[in-house]
Amino acid sequence: MNRSPWFWIPTLYFAEGLPYFIVNTVSLVMLKDLGVSNGRLAALTSFIALPWLFKPLWSPLVDTLKSKRWWTVATQLTIALSVTLIALTLSKSLSLTLSLFALAAFASATHDISADGFYMIALDKRRQAAFIGIRNTFYRIAMIFGQGVIIVFAGMIEKYAGNSTVAWRITLILTAVILALLTLYHKSVLPKAEEKPDIKTDKPLKLLSNFAAAFISFFTKKGCITAILFMLFYRFPEALLMKMLYPFFSDHATAGGLGLDKEAYGVICGSAGVAALLAGGILGGFYIAKHGLRKSLPLMALSLTLPCVVYPYMAFTRPESLLTIGTCIAIDQFGYGFGFTAYIAYMMKFAAGSFRTSHYAICTGFMALSAILPGAISGYLQEICGYGGFFTLVVLSCAATFVVTYLAAKNLES
């Protein structure tokens, strides 16, 4: 039965986005609640996100072994089981919890490869273009659910149960149920759009040869060094910030934080913040389409960096009004959404030409690295400098964005 894409694209991209935010946001909030220090928290949650950096390395296996439909369902099942095991073993061993989050991250990164590949196989070019907005919208809905709804729900359960571990266990079990239901649904409704590859042919060797050629051609492209520097440092200030937002909001005033509970954090950052991020991203896309990437870059770099001043402002004044805090977050996230659009547009422009798909995958690897490295050290910097000093360093680090933006703009034709 050839079902309409409306039956599976919205749920498929919700299922693609949700595990990413479970690993990168929910894990951070949960481990902070369980008493992990800021330094270890930032380093450990950066480490478990490594599969998104290295996923281009095993993408040939997804192309070669089994079908992309099989990989999609199998990885969704693995994610659901991983989240279930995290819930059941919570507080028994930090190493076990991190290992299970890493397993979920590996399965989620692999799911990204298979789901995006399945999307291109199951739809013709006309429908691929028609459903881009739909898939992106439901990925963002997963972002709101992961960064907002799950965290708010955990906060509500904690108030009722009086125990953070119990609250997270219940929250994760219910999340795993949602993931399992999505798996069963996709097993039933995903169209059988491809046949199982014949692994007895020389396709694996040819695929690996093409992958090597794509890798070599990427690093011999004109302006490659500048492009890599841009991908690594354009969003450096925000990459430093990301891991320290929840600790800053949740820590008591005596520790330099704002003393917010999970419900307030989930509403402000997971809902209002995401809405501002989406609005900025949409406006950024229109702005680049009208003015071109080269002319847009300087303004977008300013948009991405200048709103960072709201964090030292909050660290030194420690506002108690949720409206004030929410306004600061909305300003920062809107600016980041607007400025980040240039980052994606630049990667697409640099990846254009032969091996477009592989080159873009390598670019996304550098994108992941640009968040992992600053994130890993951010907790230790905060512990050394305090929140006020740390956020001041973040503002100073905006200089890196301005330098790489200047270098990248020089190499762009339009």
C-alpha positions as CSV (number, residue, x, y, z in Angstrom):
1,M,0.0,0.0,0.0
2,N,1.5,3.4,-1.1
3,R,0.5,5.7,1.7
4,S,0.6,9.5,1.5
5,P,3.8,11.1,2.9
6,W,1.6,12.9,5.3
7,F,1.2,9.6,7.2
8,W,4.9,9.2,7.9
9,I,7.0,12.3,7.3
10,P,5.7,14.3,10.3
11,T,6.2,11.4,12.8
12,L,9.5,10.3,11.2
13,Y,11.1,13.7,11.7
14,F,9.6,14.1,15.2
15,A,11.2,10.7,15.9
16,E,14.5,12.0,14.4
17,G,14.6,15.1,16.6
18,L,13.4,13.8,19.9
19,P,16.4,11.5,20.7
20,Y,18.8,14.3,19.8
21,F,17.3,16.6,22.4
22,I,17.0,13.8,25.0
23,V,20.8,13.2,24.7
24,N,21.9,16.8,24.5
25,T,19.5,18.6,26.7
26,V,17.5,16.2,28.9
27,S,20.7,14.4,30.0
28,L,22.3,17.6,31.0
29,V,19.3,18.7,33.1
30,M,18.9,15.3,34.7
31,L,22.6,14.8,35.6
32,K,22.7,18.4,37.1
33,D,19.7,17.4,39.2
34,L,21.5,14.3,40.3
35,G,24.4,16.3,41.7
36,V,27.1,16.2,38.9
37,S,29.4,19.2,39.1
38,N,29.4,21.8,36.3
39,G,32.9,20.8,35.1
40,R,32.1,17.1,34.8
41,L,28.6,17.8,33.5
42,A,29.7,19.8,30.5
43,A,32.6,17.4,29.6
44,L,30.5,14.2,30.0
45,T,27.5,15.5,28.1
46,S,29.8,16.7,25.3
47,F,31.4,13.2,25.2
48,I,28.2,11.3,24.7
49,A,27.4,13.6,21.7
50,L,30.4,12.3,19.8
51,P,28.4,10.0,17.5
52,W,27.0,13.0,15.6
53,L,30.6,14.1,14.9
54,F,31.7,10.7,13.6
55,K,28.5,9.5,11.8
56,P,29.9,10.2,8.3
57,L,32.4,7.4,9.0
58,W,29.8,4.6,9.2
59,S,27.3,6.0,6.7
60,P,28.6,3.6,4.0
61,L,27.3,0.7,6.2
62,V,23.8,2.1,6.2
63,D,24.0,2.4,2.4
64,T,25.3,-1.1,2.0
65,L,23.8,-3.4,4.7
66,K,20.0,-3.9,4.8
67,S,17.6,-1.3,3.7
68,K,17.2,2.2,5.0
69,R,13.7,1.3,6.2
70,W,15.2,-1.5,8.2
71,W,17.8,0.8,9.7
72,T,15.2,3.4,10.6
73,V,13.0,1.0,12.5
74,A,15.9,-0.8,14.1
75,T,17.5,2.4,15.4
76,Q,14.2,3.7,16.7
77,L,13.8,0.5,18.7
78,T,17.3,0.7,20.0
79,I,16.7,4.3,21.2
80,A,13.4,3.3,23.0
81,L,15.2,0.4,24.7
82,S,18.1,2.6,25.7
83,V,15.9,5.2,27.3
84,T,14.0,2.4,29.1
85,L,17.2,1.1,30.5
86,I,18.4,4.6,31.6
87,A,15.1,4.9,33.6
88,L,15.4,1.5,35.2
89,T,19.1,1.8,36.2
90,L,19.0,5.5,37.1
91,S,21.2,6.4,40.2
92,K,22.8,2.9,40.2
93,S,25.9,3.9,38.3
94,L,26.9,7.2,36.5
95,S,29.1,5.2,34.1
96,L,26.2,2.9,33.2
97,T,23.9,5.9,32.7
98,L,26.4,7.7,30.4
99,S,27.0,4.5,28.4
100,L,23.3,4.1,27.8
101,F,23.0,7.7,26.7
102,A,26.0,7.1,24.4
103,L,24.2,4.1,22.9
104,A,21.1,6.2,22.4
105,A,23.3,8.9,20.7
106,F,24.9,6.3,18.4
107,A,21.5,4.9,17.4
108,S,20.1,8.4,16.9
109,A,23.0,9.5,14.7
110,T,22.6,6.4,12.6
111,H,18.8,7.1,12.5
112,D,19.6,10.5,11.0
113,I,21.5,8.9,8.2
114,S,18.9,6.3,7.4
115,A,15.8,8.5,7.8
116,D,17.3,11.3,5.6
117,G,18.3,8.6,3.0
118,F,14.9,7.0,3.2
119,Y,13.2,10.4,2.6
120,M,15.2,10.8,-0.7
121,I,14.4,7.3,-1.8
122,A,10.7,7.2,-1.0
123,L,9.9,10.6,-2.6
124,D,10.5,12.0,-6.0
125,K,12.3,15.4,-6.3
126,R,9.0,17.3,-6.5
127,R,7.6,15.9,-3.3
128,Q,11.0,16.1,-1.6
129,A,11.0,19.8,-2.1
130,A,7.3,20.1,-1.1
131,F,7.8,18.4,2.3
132,I,11.1,20.1,3.4
133,G,9.1,22.6,5.4
134,I,7.0,19.9,7.0
135,R,10.0,17.8,8.1
136,N,11.8,20.8,9.5
137,T,8.6,21.9,11.4
138,F,8.2,18.6,13.1
139,Y,11.9,18.4,13.9
140,R,11.4,21.7,15.7
141,I,8.3,20.4,17.4
142,A,10.5,17.6,18.8
143,M,12.8,20.3,20.0
144,I,10.0,22.0,21.9
145,F,8.9,18.6,23.3
146,G,12.5,17.6,24.3
147,Q,13.7,20.9,25.7
148,G,10.3,22.1,27.1
149,V,7.6,19.5,27.7
150,I,9.8,16.7,29.1
151,I,11.6,19.0,31.5
152,V,8.5,20.8,32.7
153,F,6.8,17.4,33.2
154,A,9.8,16.2,35.2
155,G,9.6,19.3,37.4
156,M,5.9,18.8,38.0
157,I,6.5,15.1,39.0
158,E,9.4,16.1,41.3
159,K,7.2,18.6,43.2
160,Y,4.6,15.9,43.7
161,A,7.0,13.0,44.5
162,G,9.5,15.1,46.4
163,N,12.4,13.1,44.8
164,S,14.3,14.0,41.7
165,T,15.4,10.5,40.8
166,V,11.8,9.2,41.0
167,A,10.6,12.1,38.9
168,W,13.2,11.4,36.1
169,R,12.5,7.7,36.2
170,I,8.8,8.2,35.6
171,T,9.5,10.9,32.9
172,L,12.0,8.7,31.0
173,I,9.7,5.6,31.1
174,L,6.8,7.7,29.6
175,T,9.3,9.1,27.0
176,A,10.4,5.5,26.2
177,V,6.7,4.5,25.7
178,I,6.3,7.4,23.2
179,L,9.5,6.3,21.4
180,A,8.3,2.6,21.3
181,L,4.9,3.6,19.9
182,L,6.6,5.6,17.2
183,T,8.7,2.6,16.3
184,L,5.6,0.3,16.0
185,Y,3.8,2.9,14.0
186,H,6.7,3.4,11.5
187,K,7.2,-0.4,11.2
188,S,3.6,-0.4,9.9
189,V,3.3,2.7,7.8
190,L,6.7,3.4,6.3
191,P,6.5,2.5,2.6
192,K,8.6,-0.3,1.3
193,A,10.5,2.0,-1.1
194,E,13.6,-0.1,-1.7
195,E,14.9,-3.6,-1.9
196,K,17.5,-5.1,0.4
197,P,20.9,-4.4,-1.1
198,D,22.9,-7.3,-2.4
199,I,26.0,-7.4,-0.2
200,K,27.6,-10.0,-2.4
201,T,28.4,-7.5,-5.1
202,D,31.4,-5.2,-5.1
203,K,29.2,-2.3,-4.0
204,P,30.8,-2.0,-0.5
205,L,34.3,-1.6,-2.0
206,K,33.0,0.9,-4.6
207,L,31.2,2.8,-1.9
208,L,34.3,3.0,0.3
209,S,36.3,4.1,-2.7
210,N,33.8,6.9,-3.4
211,F,33.8,7.9,0.2
212,A,37.6,8.2,0.2
213,A,37.5,10.2,-3.0
214,A,34.9,12.5,-1.5
215,F,37.0,13.0,1.7
216,I,40.1,13.8,-0.3
217,S,38.3,16.2,-2.6
218,F,36.8,18.0,0.4
219,F,40.2,18.9,1.9
220,T,41.6,19.9,-1.5
221,K,38.8,22.4,-2.2
222,K,39.7,26.0,-2.7
223,G,39.4,27.9,0.5
224,C,39.1,24.7,2.6
225,I,41.2,26.1,5.5
226,T,39.1,29.2,5.8
227,A,35.9,27.2,5.5
228,I,37.0,24.8,8.4
229,L,37.9,27.8,10.6
230,F,34.5,29.4,9.9
231,M,32.7,26.2,10.7
232,L,34.6,25.7,13.9
233,F,34.6,29.3,15.3
234,Y,31.6,31.1,13.8
235,R,29.3,30.1,16.7
236,F,32.0,29.8,19.3
237,P,30.3,32.1,21.9
238,E,27.0,30.2,21.8
239,A,28.8,26.9,21.9
240,L,30.5,27.9,25.1
241,L,27.1,29.0,26.5
242,M,25.0,26.0,25.7
243,K,26.1,23.6,28.5
244,M,26.0,26.2,31.2
245,L,22.5,27.6,30.7
246,Y,20.6,25.1,32.9
247,P,23.3,25.1,35.6
248,F,23.1,29.0,35.7
249,F,19.3,29.0,35.8
250,S,19.1,26.2,38.5
251,D,21.9,27.0,40.8
252,H,21.0,28.9,44.0
253,A,21.8,32.7,44.2
254,T,24.6,31.8,46.7
255,A,26.3,29.9,43.9
256,G,25.8,32.8,41.4
257,G,22.7,31.3,39.7
258,L,19.1,32.4,39.3
259,G,17.5,29.7,41.4
260,L,14.8,28.7,38.9
261,D,13.1,25.3,39.0
262,K,12.8,22.9,36.0
263,E,9.3,24.1,35.1
264,A,10.4,27.7,34.7
265,Y,13.5,26.6,32.8
266,G,11.4,24.4,30.5
267,V,8.9,27.2,29.7
268,I,11.4,29.9,29.2
269,C,14.1,28.0,27.3
270,G,12.2,25.1,25.9
271,S,9.1,27.0,24.7
272,A,9.6,30.8,24.5
273,G,13.3,30.4,23.6
274,V,12.6,27.9,20.9
275,A,9.8,30.0,19.4
276,A,12.2,33.0,19.2
277,L,14.9,30.8,17.7
278,L,12.5,29.6,15.0
279,A,11.3,33.2,14.2
280,G,14.9,34.3,13.9
281,G,15.7,31.4,11.6
282,I,12.8,32.1,9.3
283,L,13.6,35.8,9.1
284,G,17.3,34.9,8.5
285,G,16.4,32.7,5.5
286,F,14.4,35.5,3.9
287,Y,17.2,38.0,4.5
288,I,19.8,35.8,2.8
289,A,17.5,35.1,-0.1
290,K,17.1,38.9,-0.6
291,H,20.6,40.2,0.0
292,G,22.9,37.2,-0.7
293,L,25.1,35.4,1.7
294,R,28.2,37.6,1.4
295,K,26.3,40.9,2.1
296,S,24.3,39.2,4.9
297,L,27.3,37.7,6.8
298,P,28.4,40.8,8.8
299,L,25.0,41.6,10.1
300,M,24.3,38.0,10.9
301,A,27.6,37.6,12.8
302,L,26.6,40.7,14.9
303,S,23.1,39.1,15.4
304,L,24.6,35.9,16.6
305,T,27.1,37.5,19.0
306,L,25.8,40.8,20.5
307,P,22.8,39.3,22.3
308,C,25.4,37.3,24.4
309,V,25.6,40.4,26.7
310,V,22.3,39.4,28.3
311,Y,24.1,36.6,30.2
312,P,26.7,38.8,32.1
313,Y,23.8,41.2,32.7
314,M,21.8,38.5,34.3
315,A,24.8,37.0,36.2
316,F,25.7,40.4,37.8
317,T,22.2,41.7,38.4
318,R,20.4,38.3,39.0
319,P,16.9,39.4,38.0
320,E,14.0,37.7,39.8
321,S,11.3,38.5,37.3
322,L,10.5,35.7,34.9
323,L,9.5,38.2,32.4
324,T,12.9,39.9,32.4
325,I,14.7,36.5,32.2
326,G,12.4,35.3,29.5
327,T,12.9,38.5,27.5
328,C,16.7,38.1,27.8
329,I,16.5,34.5,26.5
330,A,14.2,35.4,23.7
331,I,16.6,38.2,22.5
332,D,19.5,35.8,22.6
333,Q,17.7,33.0,20.8
334,F,16.2,35.2,18.2
335,G,19.6,36.7,17.4
336,Y,21.2,33.2,17.4
337,G,18.4,31.9,15.1
338,F,18.9,34.8,12.7
339,G,22.7,34.5,12.7
340,F,22.9,30.7,12.5
341,T,21.1,30.7,9.2
342,A,24.3,32.1,7.6
343,Y,26.2,29.1,9.0
344,I,23.9,26.6,7.3
345,A,23.9,28.6,4.1
346,Y,27.7,28.8,4.1
347,M,28.0,25.0,4.5
348,M,25.6,24.4,1.7
349,K,27.5,26.8,-0.6
350,F,30.9,25.3,0.3
351,A,29.5,21.7,-0.2
352,A,28.2,22.5,-3.7
353,G,29.6,20.6,-6.7
354,S,30.8,17.0,-6.9
355,F,30.2,14.8,-3.9
356,R,27.7,17.4,-2.6
357,T,26.0,15.0,-0.2
358,S,29.3,13.7,1.3
359,H,30.8,17.1,1.5
360,Y,27.8,18.4,3.4
361,A,28.0,15.4,5.8
362,I,31.6,16.3,6.5
363,C,30.6,19.9,7.1
364,T,28.0,18.7,9.7
365,G,30.8,16.8,11.3
366,F,32.7,20.1,11.8
367,M,29.5,21.7,13.0
368,A,29.2,19.0,15.7
369,L,32.9,19.5,16.6
370,S,32.3,23.2,16.9
371,A,29.8,22.5,19.7
372,I,31.5,19.6,21.4
373,L,35.0,21.1,22.0
374,P,33.8,24.4,23.6
375,G,31.1,22.6,25.5
376,A,33.6,20.2,27.0
377,I,35.6,22.9,28.6
378,S,32.8,25.3,29.5
379,G,32.0,23.7,32.8
380,Y,35.6,23.9,34.0
381,L,35.9,27.5,32.9
382,Q,32.7,28.4,34.9
383,E,34.0,26.7,38.0
384,I,37.2,28.7,37.7
385,C,35.7,32.1,36.9
386,G,32.2,31.9,38.4
387,Y,29.1,32.7,36.3
388,G,29.9,36.5,36.0
389,G,33.5,35.9,34.8
390,F,32.5,33.0,32.6
391,F,29.8,35.0,30.7
392,T,32.3,37.9,30.4
393,L,34.7,35.4,28.7
394,V,31.8,34.4,26.4
395,V,31.3,38.0,25.3
396,L,35.1,38.4,24.7
397,S,35.1,35.2,22.6
398,C,32.8,37.0,20.1
399,A,36.1,38.3,18.5
400,A,36.6,34.8,17.1
401,T,33.3,35.0,15.2
402,F,34.2,38.4,13.7
403,V,37.6,37.2,12.5
404,V,36.3,34.1,10.8
405,T,33.4,36.0,9.3
406,Y,35.7,38.5,7.8
407,L,37.9,35.7,6.3
408,A,34.9,33.8,4.9
409,A,33.2,36.8,3.4
410,K,36.4,37.6,1.4
411,N,36.2,34.2,-0.3
412,L,32.5,34.4,-1.2
413,E,31.3,35.7,-4.6
414,S,27.7,36.4,-3.6
